Amino acid sequence: MSGYKIRLILYSQTETWREVEMPDNITFERLHYIIQRLFGFYGSHMWEFRIPNQSPDVDEVNMEDIARTIDYDEAFDVKVSEVFDENIVAIYEYDFGDGWEIIVYKMEDTNYKNKTALLTDYKGKYNPMDDMGGVFVFDEIMQAINDGEDVENVLDDYGMKKHHLEMMDFEEKYEIGSRIRLNDPVRVLSLK
């Protein structure tokens, strides 16, 4: 079995990323599941993957020049190897209202022998949260924490409380070496 080492980079002013090793034979729906777990989302919004026309390097991704979109319906059938054998970048968008974007960067091919995803490294103690208002709100809260401000006042500005920040704490749920089972049931988003 082979696989990929990928970096999942939250498109934000706050440096937040997760590195994972995973099998290359999983579908984009399973990659969606990995991202949901590692970024603390709950699967209650629409999502898609966009494949840029060219991706010479992760720092040079043109987020608007898209060659292909893999939506919810197609994601159950398309294997990640169909994209990452040729490309090094995909863009995952979740919650079209809040507009969370995560750059999926293939760092390298690996000889990965597990049927789980393995967290190998990360940056950023906190995750975003469903329905918090998007990247601007996340960045403002993280800036308040970094500046040593009274974060409860900033949380209050957005109708949040300290327990929300505790829910966003990535390090409470994961550590390097944590595994994500890839055969867990799918949380299906009802569109009715």
mmCIF file of the C-alpha atoms, coordinates in Angstrom:
data_MODEL
# 
_entry.id   MODEL 
# 
loop_
_atom_site.group_PDB 
_atom_site.id 
_atom_site.type_symbol 
_atom_site.label_atom_id 
_atom_site.label_alt_id 
_atom_site.label_comp_id 
_atom_site.label_asym_id 
_atom_site.label_entity_id 
_atom_site.label_seq_id 
_atom_site.pdbx_PDB_ins_code 
_atom_site.Cartn_x 
_atom_site.Cartn_y 
_atom_site.Cartn_z 
_atom_site.occupancy 
_atom_site.B_iso_or_equiv 
_atom_site.pdbx_formal_charge 
_atom_site.auth_seq_id 
_atom_site.auth_comp_id 
_atom_site.auth_asym_id 
_atom_site.auth_atom_id 
_atom_site.pdbx_PDB_model_num 
ATOM 1   C CA . MET A 1 1   ? 0.000   0.000  0.000   1.00 0.00 ? 1   MET A CA 1 
ATOM 2   C CA . SER A 1 2   ? 1.235   3.482  -0.760  1.00 0.00 ? 2   SER A CA 1 
ATOM 3   C CA . GLY A 1 3   ? 0.158   6.876  0.424   1.00 0.00 ? 3   GLY A CA 1 
ATOM 4   C CA . TYR A 1 4   ? 0.802   10.574 0.762   1.00 0.00 ? 4   TYR A CA 1 
ATOM 5   C CA . LYS A 1 5   ? 2.107   12.941 3.355   1.00 0.00 ? 5   LYS A CA 1 
ATOM 6   C CA . ILE A 1 6   ? -0.103  16.013 3.136   1.00 0.00 ? 6   ILE A CA 1 
ATOM 7   C CA . ARG A 1 7   ? -0.274  19.365 4.884   1.00 0.00 ? 7   ARG A CA 1 
ATOM 8   C CA . LEU A 1 8   ? -3.738  20.826 5.478   1.00 0.00 ? 8   LEU A CA 1 
ATOM 9   C CA . ILE A 1 9   ? -3.321  24.604 5.674   1.00 0.00 ? 9   ILE A CA 1 
ATOM 10  C CA . LEU A 1 10  ? -6.136  26.832 6.901   1.00 0.00 ? 10  LEU A CA 1 
ATOM 11  C CA . TYR A 1 11  ? -6.300  29.856 4.581   1.00 0.00 ? 11  TYR A CA 1 
ATOM 12  C CA . SER A 1 12  ? -6.021  32.468 7.294   1.00 0.00 ? 12  SER A CA 1 
ATOM 13  C CA . GLN A 1 13  ? -3.725  35.092 8.805   1.00 0.00 ? 13  GLN A CA 1 
ATOM 14  C CA . THR A 1 14  ? -3.240  32.751 11.760  1.00 0.00 ? 14  THR A CA 1 
ATOM 15  C CA . GLU A 1 15  ? -0.718  30.030 10.924  1.00 0.00 ? 15  GLU A CA 1 
ATOM 16  C CA . THR A 1 16  ? -2.781  26.889 11.391  1.00 0.00 ? 16  THR A CA 1 
ATOM 17  C CA . TRP A 1 17  ? -1.967  23.591 9.690   1.00 0.00 ? 17  TRP A CA 1 
ATOM 18  C CA . ARG A 1 18  ? -2.065  19.840 10.241  1.00 0.00 ? 18  ARG A CA 1 
ATOM 19  C CA . GLU A 1 19  ? 0.252   17.248 8.640   1.00 0.00 ? 19  GLU A CA 1 
ATOM 20  C CA . VAL A 1 20  ? -1.099  13.793 7.984   1.00 0.00 ? 20  VAL A CA 1 
ATOM 21  C CA . GLU A 1 21  ? 0.025   10.571 6.365   1.00 0.00 ? 21  GLU A CA 1 
ATOM 22  C CA . MET A 1 22  ? -2.783  8.687  4.660   1.00 0.00 ? 22  MET A CA 1 
ATOM 23  C CA . PRO A 1 23  ? -3.362  5.906  2.148   1.00 0.00 ? 23  PRO A CA 1 
ATOM 24  C CA . ASP A 1 24  ? -3.568  6.996  -1.482  1.00 0.00 ? 24  ASP A CA 1 
ATOM 25  C CA . ASN A 1 25  ? -6.578  4.798  -2.262  1.00 0.00 ? 25  ASN A CA 1 
ATOM 26  C CA . ILE A 1 26  ? -9.139  6.727  -0.214  1.00 0.00 ? 26  ILE A CA 1 
ATOM 27  C CA . THR A 1 27  ? -11.854 8.853  -1.799  1.00 0.00 ? 27  THR A CA 1 
ATOM 28  C CA . PHE A 1 28  ? -12.222 12.610 -1.523  1.00 0.00 ? 28  PHE A CA 1 
ATOM 29  C CA . GLU A 1 29  ? -15.171 11.974 0.781   1.00 0.00 ? 29  GLU A CA 1 
ATOM 30  C CA . ARG A 1 30  ? -12.759 10.296 3.232   1.00 0.00 ? 30  ARG A CA 1 
ATOM 31  C CA . LEU A 1 31  ? -10.299 13.210 2.844   1.00 0.00 ? 31  LEU A CA 1 
ATOM 32  C CA . HIS A 1 32  ? -13.217 15.511 3.691   1.00 0.00 ? 32  HIS A CA 1 
ATOM 33  C CA . TYR A 1 33  ? -13.788 13.388 6.791   1.00 0.00 ? 33  TYR A CA 1 
ATOM 34  C CA . ILE A 1 34  ? -10.109 13.721 7.841   1.00 0.00 ? 34  ILE A CA 1 
ATOM 35  C CA . ILE A 1 35  ? -10.254 17.502 7.415   1.00 0.00 ? 35  ILE A CA 1 
ATOM 36  C CA . GLN A 1 36  ? -13.510 17.731 9.361   1.00 0.00 ? 36  GLN A CA 1 
ATOM 37  C CA . ARG A 1 37  ? -12.020 15.805 12.262  1.00 0.00 ? 37  ARG A CA 1 
ATOM 38  C CA . LEU A 1 38  ? -8.692  17.664 12.373  1.00 0.00 ? 38  LEU A CA 1 
ATOM 39  C CA . PHE A 1 39  ? -10.257 21.121 12.098  1.00 0.00 ? 39  PHE A CA 1 
ATOM 40  C CA . GLY A 1 40  ? -13.130 20.531 14.506  1.00 0.00 ? 40  GLY A CA 1 
ATOM 41  C CA . PHE A 1 41  ? -15.989 20.957 12.043  1.00 0.00 ? 41  PHE A CA 1 
ATOM 42  C CA . TYR A 1 42  ? -19.205 18.968 12.396  1.00 0.00 ? 42  TYR A CA 1 
ATOM 43  C CA . GLY A 1 43  ? -20.249 18.351 8.792   1.00 0.00 ? 43  GLY A CA 1 
ATOM 44  C CA . SER A 1 44  ? -23.331 20.543 8.945   1.00 0.00 ? 44  SER A CA 1 
ATOM 45  C CA . HIS A 1 45  ? -22.564 22.555 5.781   1.00 0.00 ? 45  HIS A CA 1 
ATOM 46  C CA . MET A 1 46  ? -21.894 22.016 2.085   1.00 0.00 ? 46  MET A CA 1 
ATOM 47  C CA . TRP A 1 47  ? -18.343 21.434 0.866   1.00 0.00 ? 47  TRP A CA 1 
ATOM 48  C CA . GLU A 1 48  ? -16.274 20.803 -2.239  1.00 0.00 ? 48  GLU A CA 1 
ATOM 49  C CA . PHE A 1 49  ? -12.720 20.343 -3.478  1.00 0.00 ? 49  PHE A CA 1 
ATOM 50  C CA . ARG A 1 50  ? -11.304 22.565 -6.216  1.00 0.00 ? 50  ARG A CA 1 
ATOM 51  C CA . ILE A 1 51  ? -8.261  21.542 -8.245  1.00 0.00 ? 51  ILE A CA 1 
ATOM 52  C CA . PRO A 1 52  ? -6.207  24.488 -9.571  1.00 0.00 ? 52  PRO A CA 1 
ATOM 53  C CA . ASN A 1 53  ? -5.069  24.544 -13.208 1.00 0.00 ? 53  ASN A CA 1 
ATOM 54  C CA . GLN A 1 54  ? -1.480  24.898 -12.115 1.00 0.00 ? 54  GLN A CA 1 
ATOM 55  C CA . SER A 1 55  ? 0.113   24.444 -8.715  1.00 0.00 ? 55  SER A CA 1 
ATOM 56  C CA . PRO A 1 56  ? 3.862   24.961 -9.051  1.00 0.00 ? 56  PRO A CA 1 
ATOM 57  C CA . ASP A 1 57  ? 4.192   25.473 -5.296  1.00 0.00 ? 57  ASP A CA 1 
ATOM 58  C CA . VAL A 1 58  ? 1.845   25.784 -2.342  1.00 0.00 ? 58  VAL A CA 1 
ATOM 59  C CA . ASP A 1 59  ? 2.727   29.485 -1.958  1.00 0.00 ? 59  ASP A CA 1 
ATOM 60  C CA . GLU A 1 60  ? 1.793   30.205 -5.581  1.00 0.00 ? 60  GLU A CA 1 
ATOM 61  C CA . VAL A 1 61  ? -1.690  28.672 -5.728  1.00 0.00 ? 61  VAL A CA 1 
ATOM 62  C CA . ASN A 1 62  ? -4.149  30.693 -7.789  1.00 0.00 ? 62  ASN A CA 1 
ATOM 63  C CA . MET A 1 63  ? -7.375  30.118 -5.876  1.00 0.00 ? 63  MET A CA 1 
ATOM 64  C CA . GLU A 1 64  ? -9.460  31.381 -8.832  1.00 0.00 ? 64  GLU A CA 1 
ATOM 65  C CA . ASP A 1 65  ? -7.906  29.425 -11.748 1.00 0.00 ? 65  ASP A CA 1 
ATOM 66  C CA . ILE A 1 66  ? -9.697  26.112 -11.231 1.00 0.00 ? 66  ILE A CA 1 
ATOM 67  C CA . ALA A 1 67  ? -9.448  23.127 -13.601 1.00 0.00 ? 67  ALA A CA 1 
ATOM 68  C CA . ARG A 1 68  ? -11.872 20.824 -11.805 1.00 0.00 ? 68  ARG A CA 1 
ATOM 69  C CA . THR A 1 69  ? -14.347 20.802 -8.953  1.00 0.00 ? 69  THR A CA 1 
ATOM 70  C CA . ILE A 1 70  ? -15.156 17.685 -6.970  1.00 0.00 ? 70  ILE A CA 1 
ATOM 71  C CA . ASP A 1 71  ? -18.466 18.234 -5.226  1.00 0.00 ? 71  ASP A CA 1 
ATOM 72  C CA . TYR A 1 72  ? -20.236 16.270 -2.528  1.00 0.00 ? 72  TYR A CA 1 
ATOM 73  C CA . ASP A 1 73  ? -21.828 13.753 -4.906  1.00 0.00 ? 73  ASP A CA 1 
ATOM 74  C CA . GLU A 1 74  ? -18.673 13.076 -6.918  1.00 0.00 ? 74  GLU A CA 1 
ATOM 75  C CA . ALA A 1 75  ? -16.413 12.882 -3.822  1.00 0.00 ? 75  ALA A CA 1 
ATOM 76  C CA . PHE A 1 76  ? -17.696 9.400  -2.938  1.00 0.00 ? 76  PHE A CA 1 
ATOM 77  C CA . ASP A 1 77  ? -16.320 7.992  -6.203  1.00 0.00 ? 77  ASP A CA 1 
ATOM 78  C CA . VAL A 1 78  ? -13.102 9.927  -6.926  1.00 0.00 ? 78  VAL A CA 1 
ATOM 79  C CA . LYS A 1 79  ? -9.938  8.594  -5.314  1.00 0.00 ? 79  LYS A CA 1 
ATOM 80  C CA . VAL A 1 80  ? -7.362  11.107 -4.097  1.00 0.00 ? 80  VAL A CA 1 
ATOM 81  C CA . SER A 1 81  ? -4.725  9.371  -6.236  1.00 0.00 ? 81  SER A CA 1 
ATOM 82  C CA . GLU A 1 82  ? -6.626  10.471 -9.366  1.00 0.00 ? 82  GLU A CA 1 
ATOM 83  C CA . VAL A 1 83  ? -5.668  14.051 -8.463  1.00 0.00 ? 83  VAL A CA 1 
ATOM 84  C CA . PHE A 1 84  ? -2.504  13.796 -6.370  1.00 0.00 ? 84  PHE A CA 1 
ATOM 85  C CA . ASP A 1 85  ? -0.624  11.559 -8.770  1.00 0.00 ? 85  ASP A CA 1 
ATOM 86  C CA . GLU A 1 86  ? -0.572  14.598 -11.096 1.00 0.00 ? 86  GLU A CA 1 
ATOM 87  C CA . ASN A 1 87  ? -1.131  17.648 -8.840  1.00 0.00 ? 87  ASN A CA 1 
ATOM 88  C CA . ILE A 1 88  ? 0.303   18.746 -5.521  1.00 0.00 ? 88  ILE A CA 1 
ATOM 89  C CA . VAL A 1 89  ? -2.529  21.039 -4.413  1.00 0.00 ? 89  VAL A CA 1 
ATOM 90  C CA . ALA A 1 90  ? -6.275  20.922 -3.939  1.00 0.00 ? 90  ALA A CA 1 
ATOM 91  C CA . ILE A 1 91  ? -8.460  23.499 -2.230  1.00 0.00 ? 91  ILE A CA 1 
ATOM 92  C CA . TYR A 1 92  ? -11.135 22.318 0.187   1.00 0.00 ? 92  TYR A CA 1 
ATOM 93  C CA . GLU A 1 93  ? -13.991 24.735 0.839   1.00 0.00 ? 93  GLU A CA 1 
ATOM 94  C CA . TYR A 1 94  ? -16.427 24.151 3.666   1.00 0.00 ? 94  TYR A CA 1 
ATOM 95  C CA . ASP A 1 95  ? -19.516 26.182 4.575   1.00 0.00 ? 95  ASP A CA 1 
ATOM 96  C CA . PHE A 1 96  ? -20.002 28.436 1.581   1.00 0.00 ? 96  PHE A CA 1 
ATOM 97  C CA . GLY A 1 97  ? -21.426 31.148 3.872   1.00 0.00 ? 97  GLY A CA 1 
ATOM 98  C CA . ASP A 1 98  ? -18.444 31.317 6.243   1.00 0.00 ? 98  ASP A CA 1 
ATOM 99  C CA . GLY A 1 99  ? -16.161 30.316 3.366   1.00 0.00 ? 99  GLY A CA 1 
ATOM 100 C CA . TRP A 1 100 ? -13.544 28.219 5.155   1.00 0.00 ? 100 TRP A CA 1 
ATOM 101 C CA . GLU A 1 101 ? -10.752 27.290 2.737   1.00 0.00 ? 101 GLU A CA 1 
ATOM 102 C CA . ILE A 1 102 ? -8.091  24.722 3.461   1.00 0.00 ? 102 ILE A CA 1 
ATOM 103 C CA . ILE A 1 103 ? -5.225  24.133 1.078   1.00 0.00 ? 103 ILE A CA 1 
ATOM 104 C CA . VAL A 1 104 ? -4.452  20.434 0.748   1.00 0.00 ? 104 VAL A CA 1 
ATOM 105 C CA . TYR A 1 105 ? -0.759  20.255 -0.148  1.00 0.00 ? 105 TYR A CA 1 
ATOM 106 C CA . LYS A 1 106 ? 0.815   16.934 -1.114  1.00 0.00 ? 106 LYS A CA 1 
ATOM 107 C CA . MET A 1 107 ? 4.273   17.093 0.427   1.00 0.00 ? 107 MET A CA 1 
ATOM 108 C CA . GLU A 1 108 ? 5.469   13.700 -0.753  1.00 0.00 ? 108 GLU A CA 1 
ATOM 109 C CA . ASP A 1 109 ? 4.550   10.186 -1.777  1.00 0.00 ? 109 ASP A CA 1 
ATOM 110 C CA . THR A 1 110 ? 5.092   7.666  1.010   1.00 0.00 ? 110 THR A CA 1 
ATOM 111 C CA . ASN A 1 111 ? 5.190   3.938  1.520   1.00 0.00 ? 111 ASN A CA 1 
ATOM 112 C CA . TYR A 1 112 ? 2.274   4.088  3.941   1.00 0.00 ? 112 TYR A CA 1 
ATOM 113 C CA . LYS A 1 113 ? 1.024   0.733  5.182   1.00 0.00 ? 113 LYS A CA 1 
ATOM 114 C CA . ASN A 1 114 ? -1.851  1.701  7.488   1.00 0.00 ? 114 ASN A CA 1 
ATOM 115 C CA . LYS A 1 115 ? -5.584  1.960  6.876   1.00 0.00 ? 115 LYS A CA 1 
ATOM 116 C CA . THR A 1 116 ? -5.857  4.997  9.138   1.00 0.00 ? 116 THR A CA 1 
ATOM 117 C CA . ALA A 1 117 ? -4.691  8.586  8.777   1.00 0.00 ? 117 ALA A CA 1 
ATOM 118 C CA . LEU A 1 118 ? -1.777  9.487  11.052  1.00 0.00 ? 118 LEU A CA 1 
ATOM 119 C CA . LEU A 1 119 ? -1.225  12.983 12.476  1.00 0.00 ? 119 LEU A CA 1 
ATOM 120 C CA . THR A 1 120 ? 2.510   13.636 12.124  1.00 0.00 ? 120 THR A CA 1 
ATOM 121 C CA . ASP A 1 121 ? 2.791   17.361 12.940  1.00 0.00 ? 121 ASP A CA 1 
ATOM 122 C CA . TYR A 1 122 ? 0.708   20.495 13.424  1.00 0.00 ? 122 TYR A CA 1 
ATOM 123 C CA . LYS A 1 123 ? 0.814   24.217 14.063  1.00 0.00 ? 123 LYS A CA 1 
ATOM 124 C CA . GLY A 1 124 ? -1.955  26.091 15.836  1.00 0.00 ? 124 GLY A CA 1 
ATOM 125 C CA . LYS A 1 125 ? -3.447  25.183 19.200  1.00 0.00 ? 125 LYS A CA 1 
ATOM 126 C CA . TYR A 1 126 ? -6.965  26.178 18.161  1.00 0.00 ? 126 TYR A CA 1 
ATOM 127 C CA . ASN A 1 127 ? -9.333  25.126 15.403  1.00 0.00 ? 127 ASN A CA 1 
ATOM 128 C CA . PRO A 1 128 ? -12.057 27.187 13.821  1.00 0.00 ? 128 PRO A CA 1 
ATOM 129 C CA . MET A 1 129 ? -15.628 26.275 14.691  1.00 0.00 ? 129 MET A CA 1 
ATOM 130 C CA . ASP A 1 130 ? -18.833 25.778 12.719  1.00 0.00 ? 130 ASP A CA 1 
ATOM 131 C CA . ASP A 1 131 ? -20.973 28.918 12.448  1.00 0.00 ? 131 ASP A CA 1 
ATOM 132 C CA . MET A 1 132 ? -18.487 31.221 14.188  1.00 0.00 ? 132 MET A CA 1 
ATOM 133 C CA . GLY A 1 133 ? -18.599 33.708 11.316  1.00 0.00 ? 133 GLY A CA 1 
ATOM 134 C CA . GLY A 1 134 ? -15.626 32.735 9.186   1.00 0.00 ? 134 GLY A CA 1 
ATOM 135 C CA . VAL A 1 135 ? -11.914 33.333 9.037   1.00 0.00 ? 135 VAL A CA 1 
ATOM 136 C CA . PHE A 1 136 ? -12.102 37.001 10.077  1.00 0.00 ? 136 PHE A CA 1 
ATOM 137 C CA . VAL A 1 137 ? -13.646 36.069 13.441  1.00 0.00 ? 137 VAL A CA 1 
ATOM 138 C CA . PHE A 1 138 ? -11.191 33.195 13.939  1.00 0.00 ? 138 PHE A CA 1 
ATOM 139 C CA . ASP A 1 139 ? -8.220  35.468 13.198  1.00 0.00 ? 139 ASP A CA 1 
ATOM 140 C CA . GLU A 1 140 ? -9.497  38.167 15.546  1.00 0.00 ? 140 GLU A CA 1 
ATOM 141 C CA . ILE A 1 141 ? -9.885  35.684 18.415  1.00 0.00 ? 141 ILE A CA 1 
ATOM 142 C CA . MET A 1 142 ? -6.434  34.193 17.763  1.00 0.00 ? 142 MET A CA 1 
ATOM 143 C CA . GLN A 1 143 ? -4.885  37.687 17.609  1.00 0.00 ? 143 GLN A CA 1 
ATOM 144 C CA . ALA A 1 144 ? -6.437  38.543 20.988  1.00 0.00 ? 144 ALA A CA 1 
ATOM 145 C CA . ILE A 1 145 ? -4.966  35.361 22.481  1.00 0.00 ? 145 ILE A CA 1 
ATOM 146 C CA . ASN A 1 146 ? -1.526  36.055 20.967  1.00 0.00 ? 146 ASN A CA 1 
ATOM 147 C CA . ASP A 1 147 ? -1.566  39.675 22.189  1.00 0.00 ? 147 ASP A CA 1 
ATOM 148 C CA . GLY A 1 148 ? -2.562  38.640 25.720  1.00 0.00 ? 148 GLY A CA 1 
ATOM 149 C CA . GLU A 1 149 ? -5.837  40.576 25.510  1.00 0.00 ? 149 GLU A CA 1 
ATOM 150 C CA . ASP A 1 150 ? -8.966  39.683 27.442  1.00 0.00 ? 150 ASP A CA 1 
ATOM 151 C CA . VAL A 1 151 ? -10.236 37.108 24.963  1.00 0.00 ? 151 VAL A CA 1 
ATOM 152 C CA . GLU A 1 152 ? -13.613 36.865 26.727  1.00 0.00 ? 152 GLU A CA 1 
ATOM 153 C CA . ASN A 1 153 ? -14.474 40.377 25.497  1.00 0.00 ? 153 ASN A CA 1 
ATOM 154 C CA . VAL A 1 154 ? -13.650 39.404 21.909  1.00 0.00 ? 154 VAL A CA 1 
ATOM 155 C CA . LEU A 1 155 ? -15.640 36.180 22.239  1.00 0.00 ? 155 LEU A CA 1 
ATOM 156 C CA . ASP A 1 156 ? -18.559 38.160 23.630  1.00 0.00 ? 156 ASP A CA 1 
ATOM 157 C CA . ASP A 1 157 ? -18.485 40.455 20.567  1.00 0.00 ? 157 ASP A CA 1 
ATOM 158 C CA . TYR A 1 158 ? -19.401 37.395 18.476  1.00 0.00 ? 158 TYR A CA 1 
ATOM 159 C CA . GLY A 1 159 ? -21.893 35.802 20.855  1.00 0.00 ? 159 GLY A CA 1 
ATOM 160 C CA . MET A 1 160 ? -19.387 33.239 22.079  1.00 0.00 ? 160 MET A CA 1 
ATOM 161 C CA . LYS A 1 161 ? -18.310 32.216 25.570  1.00 0.00 ? 161 LYS A CA 1 
ATOM 162 C CA . LYS A 1 162 ? -15.185 30.691 27.073  1.00 0.00 ? 162 LYS A CA 1 
ATOM 163 C CA . HIS A 1 163 ? -16.567 27.152 26.613  1.00 0.00 ? 163 HIS A CA 1 
ATOM 164 C CA . HIS A 1 164 ? -16.522 27.781 22.835  1.00 0.00 ? 164 HIS A CA 1 
ATOM 165 C CA . LEU A 1 165 ? -12.785 28.411 23.024  1.00 0.00 ? 165 LEU A CA 1 
ATOM 166 C CA . GLU A 1 166 ? -12.401 25.150 24.954  1.00 0.00 ? 166 GLU A CA 1 
ATOM 167 C CA . MET A 1 167 ? -14.320 23.374 22.161  1.00 0.00 ? 167 MET A CA 1 
ATOM 168 C CA . MET A 1 168 ? -11.846 24.858 19.642  1.00 0.00 ? 168 MET A CA 1 
ATOM 169 C CA . ASP A 1 169 ? -8.794  23.492 21.521  1.00 0.00 ? 169 ASP A CA 1 
ATOM 170 C CA . PHE A 1 170 ? -7.122  21.102 19.066  1.00 0.00 ? 170 PHE A CA 1 
ATOM 171 C CA . GLU A 1 171 ? -4.570  19.896 21.631  1.00 0.00 ? 171 GLU A CA 1 
ATOM 172 C CA . GLU A 1 172 ? -7.326  18.607 23.921  1.00 0.00 ? 172 GLU A CA 1 
ATOM 173 C CA . LYS A 1 173 ? -8.354  16.120 21.223  1.00 0.00 ? 173 LYS A CA 1 
ATOM 174 C CA . TYR A 1 174 ? -5.178  15.293 19.303  1.00 0.00 ? 174 TYR A CA 1 
ATOM 175 C CA . GLU A 1 175 ? -1.448  14.869 19.674  1.00 0.00 ? 175 GLU A CA 1 
ATOM 176 C CA . ILE A 1 176 ? 1.250   13.857 17.235  1.00 0.00 ? 176 ILE A CA 1 
ATOM 177 C CA . GLY A 1 177 ? 0.764   10.152 16.563  1.00 0.00 ? 177 GLY A CA 1 
ATOM 178 C CA . SER A 1 178 ? -3.040  10.300 16.814  1.00 0.00 ? 178 SER A CA 1 
ATOM 179 C CA . ARG A 1 179 ? -4.853  8.186  14.256  1.00 0.00 ? 179 ARG A CA 1 
ATOM 180 C CA . ILE A 1 180 ? -8.112  8.806  12.464  1.00 0.00 ? 180 ILE A CA 1 
ATOM 181 C CA . ARG A 1 181 ? -10.064 5.715  11.504  1.00 0.00 ? 181 ARG A CA 1 
ATOM 182 C CA . LEU A 1 182 ? -11.123 5.989  7.893   1.00 0.00 ? 182 LEU A CA 1 
ATOM 183 C CA . ASN A 1 183 ? -13.969 3.503  8.061   1.00 0.00 ? 183 ASN A CA 1 
ATOM 184 C CA . ASP A 1 184 ? -16.011 5.493  10.598  1.00 0.00 ? 184 ASP A CA 1 
ATOM 185 C CA . PRO A 1 185 ? -19.600 6.093  9.502   1.00 0.00 ? 185 PRO A CA 1 
ATOM 186 C CA . VAL A 1 186 ? -20.196 9.072  7.259   1.00 0.00 ? 186 VAL A CA 1 
ATOM 187 C CA . ARG A 1 187 ? -22.041 11.977 8.807   1.00 0.00 ? 187 ARG A CA 1 
ATOM 188 C CA . VAL A 1 188 ? -24.524 12.713 6.048   1.00 0.00 ? 188 VAL A CA 1 
ATOM 189 C CA . LEU A 1 189 ? -25.618 16.284 5.507   1.00 0.00 ? 189 LEU A CA 1 
ATOM 190 C CA . SER A 1 190 ? -29.300 16.447 4.789   1.00 0.00 ? 190 SER A CA 1 
ATOM 191 C CA . LEU A 1 191 ? -30.111 19.033 2.157   1.00 0.00 ? 191 LEU A CA 1 
ATOM 192 C CA . LYS A 1 192 ? -33.855 19.030 2.822   1.00 0.00 ? 192 LYS A CA 1 
# 
